[in-house]
Amino acid sequence: MSSQGTPPEIPRTVSTLANRVIQPRFSELVQGCRKLAMNHLAEHLDLVFSHAEDTLFDCAEKAENNQVQTLFFDSMRDIRQQWPHIERLYHQSIARRFDEFIEGRTASEIPVDLDAEQLALVQNDEYEESLQVSNMVSRVKARCAQSLFALDQRLAVLNEGRKLGEDSNPFGPLAIASSLREAMAPCAMHVKIKTILYVLFDRLLMQNLDGLYEALNVRLIEAGILPNLKYTAQRSPTPLDKPTKKPDAPSPSATTGASAPPQDLSAPPPSNPGALFGGLTALLDDYRLHKTEAPLLGGTPSIDSFAPPSAKRTYSASELLDALNRLQGQSAEELAQRLREPQKVDRLKAELHQQLESRSDTIGQGKMASEQADVIDLVGMLFDFILDDDELGDSYKIALSHLHTPYLKLALQDRSLFTEHSHPARRLLNSLAQAAVIYGGDGEDGELLSKVHWVVERVIQHFEGDLGIFESLLDEFTLFVATLRHKVELRERRAIEAAKGRDKLLDARRQATDVIARILADQMPPDAIRSFLEQSWTDVLVFIQLRHGEQSSEWRRASEVAEHLARNGSPTDHESQETVQGTREELRKGLQLLGHHEDDISRLLKGLSIDQQPRKSEQHNPVIPPAPVQASSKVASGVDTSVAAAVDAGTEGIALAGRSRQLADELQRVEFGTWFEFGGEQKRILKLSWFSSTTQNYMFVDHSGQRAAVKSLAQLAGDMESGLVRILPTEPPKPLMDRALNVIYRLLQRLTGRRSDSR
C-alpha cells in the first residue's frame, strides 16, 4: 500500500530528446502535471481499498446463504493480499500511458464502446466488465465535457500541435478506468467481487475527476498554454431543440456525424449507430411522404394518421413535453395494477394525441413536426418490437412496455439514445432484456421479475429529464444480476454434483451386483443366503465401494466373505468355531455400516443358520428380507428409480443409423453450456450442464440452474431428428435495441420499396 496518497515508485522508460515529442521547454510543466495526476489518483485509489473491506463485510452480513457469505469473507482476505499488487499494476499502467504520450506513441487502449458485433464475441463476464468500464467513462465524459475538451487542446499544444486521437488523453477517463481493468485482470477474482470494486472505484475515484481536470487546466493556463481557450464542442440538435421541419438531406453533426444517413438506403442496415439512425429518419421521411396510411411495425399507425389532413399548426416542444409528463404521471398512479397488462403502442399514441388536443386552443388543427413524428414512430416501433420479441417471456414484455412514455420523452430530448451504444438509458434497457432472456425463463415470476418491476417503477415515478437516474439504476441492476448469476451457478453446481453422486452410486451398485452375480453363478446356497447376498450384502459392497473404492482391503475382504458364505452355506457348517466367529464378526461389521440396529443384525444372522442343503420342493422356506434401512444407508440403497431406468434406456444398445447416428456423433462433441430448445406442447430453453459417461445420459438445467431434463444419447438424437429438439446458436444475442433498430430498418426498406420480402 502507498502511504498518504503517494503513488509507489514506478519504473519508467528513459525518454531521450531523440524519441520525445514533447518540446524540451515544456519538460518541467509536463512532469508537474504527471505528478499532480498520479498523486490525485493514488489518494482516491486508497479510498477504494479502505471502503472495499467494509462493503464486503456488509454484503456478507446480508448474504442469502452460507456459500455467498463465505464468498464475501474469503474475498475480504484475498483483496487484502492482492491489493498491493493491483495498486502497483494500476500505477504502472497509468505511467505507461503517460510515457506513450510523451514519446508520441499510440496509447494502449481498451475499447470501451463495443458495438453489437463485438459484444457477441465476448463471454458474459467480459461483457459485464466492458459495460462497467463503459458506464464509468461515459459518465465522466458527459459531466466533464468542457474541462476535458480544454485539456485535450492544451495537451495538443505540448505535443507540437498534434491533435490527440479520441480517448488518447493519458489523463482521460478511458485511460484511468481501463488501467483498473488491466490491473485486476491477473487476479482470480469472482465477477461479483469485481463488480463491487468497479462500483466503489466509480463512486470514489471516477466521480472525483472533475477536480483533477480543473487543476490540470489551471496548471497549464498558469504556464501560458491557451489561457483564452473557449469551449466550442457542439451538441447535435434534438427534435425538441428544433421542432421545425428538417431539411431533405440532414447535415451531419458538427462533432460526430451521428445523423448522416447512408448513401444507399437499399443496402443492409449500417453497423455504425449514427449512420443507422440517419438511415432510419430518411426512410421514415420517405415512408411519410408516400405511404402515410401503411401501418408500421406491429400494425400500429403512424402518429401522423391521428392528425386531420387539414392540420396546419405544429405542436411546440413544450406542448409535447407537457403532454408526455401528464401521461407519465397517469402511469405512475396505480402502477402495480397497470403492470399486469401491456402498454399498447397504438393506445399510447391515441392518448398522446388526446392530451395535446385537450389543451389546444385550435382543436383539430394541430400536428407533429417532422422530427417529432420520426422519434415518436421510431420509439413506438421499438416497443412494438419488445411486445413481439420471441426471446422475452410475456411477463417481461409487459413490464418493459411500460417504459414507453419515459423513453419517448427522453428520445425527444436526447437523440443520442439511438446513436450511442454507451447511452445509460440504452444500456439499462438492454441489460433488463438480457437478464430476462438469460435468467427469466418461462413462467419465472420470482426475484428477477420483481427487480425489473422495481426498475420500471423508479423510471416512471422519478425520471424528469436527468440521465443520472438511468446510471444509478443500471449500477444497482448490474449488482443484482451479478448476485443472481452467482445463485444460478450455485444451483447448477449442486445439480451437477447430485447427478455425479447418482452416477457414482449407480456405478457402485452395478459393480456390487456383478460381484454377487459372479459368486452365485457356480453356487447353490439356500434361498435365505442367496437373498441376503443379493440384497443386504450388495448394499454393504456398495457402501464400501463408495467410501473406500474397489481396490481397498475392505472391498476385498467383503467380497471374500460373500464368496465364503455362498460356497459353505451357513457359517456354522463344517467350520471351526474360530472361523465361524470370524465370519460372523465380518458380517456384523458390514451390516453395522448400513446403520442396522443390533437386534436387526442378530435376527439376520440367526436367519442364516439353517440347513445347508437346498430344499427345492419346500417352497415355504422363509426368505429373510433385509432389515429396515436407517438414514445412513440410504446413500447406498436409495437409488433413484427414474435414473436407474434411464441407465437401462441409455445402454440398451439401440441401433442408430443414418441421420440419428450423425446427430449422436455431433452431440458427443457439444460443449457444456450449450443451449437447446425443446419443442412439444410447451417450448423450453434448457442448457446442457453435464453428461454421464456411465449412463450415457445428458442432464439439462433451466434458466434458474435447476435440473430440468435428463435424456439418453439415443433419445436426444431421435428427438433432434424428429425436430422436437434443436441446438441454439452459440453466439449471445445482440442487445435488444440493436436487434430492434435493425428489424425496423428492414421493415422501412420494405415499406418504401427499397427491399423485397424475399431479400
Buried (B, 14 or more C-beta within 10 A) or exposed (E): EBEEBEBBEBEEEEBEEEEBBBBEEBBEBBEBBBEBBBBBBBBBBBBBBEBBBEBBEEBBEEBEEEEBBEBBBBBBEBBEEBBEEBBBBBBBBBBBBBBBBBBEBEBBBBEBBBBBEEBBEBEEBBBBBBBBBBBBBBBBBBBBEBBBBBBBBBBBBBBEEEEBEEBBBBBBBBBBBBBBBBBBEEBEBBBBBBBBBBBBBBBBBBBBBEEBBBBBBEBBBEBEBBEEBEEEEEBBBBBBEEBEEBEEEBEBBEEBBBBBBBEEBEEEBBEBBBBBBBBBBBBBBBBBEEBEEEEBBBEBBBBBBBBEEEBEEBBBBEBBBBBBBBBBEBBBEEBEEBBEEBBBBBEBBBBBBEBBBEEBEEEEBBBBBBBBBBBBBBBBBBBBBBBEBEBBBEBBBBBBBBBBBBBBBBBBBBBBBBBBBBBBBBBBBBBBBBBBBBBBBEEBEEBBBEBBBBBBBBBBBEBEEEBEBBBBBBBBBBBBBBBBBBBBEBBBEBBBEBBBEBBBBBBBBBBBBEBBEEBBEEBEBBBBBBBBBBBBBBBBBBBBBBBBEBEEEBBEBBBEBBBBBBEBBBBBEEBEEEBBEBBBEBBBBBBEBBBBEEEBBEEBBEBBBBEEEBEEEEEEBEEBEBBEBEEEBEBBBEBEEEBBEBBEBBBEEBEBEEEBEBBBEEBEEBEEEBBBEBEEEEEBBBBBBBBBEBBBBBBBBBBBBEBBBBBBBBBBBBBBBEEBBEBEEEEBBBBBBBBBBBBBBBBBBEBBEBBEEEE
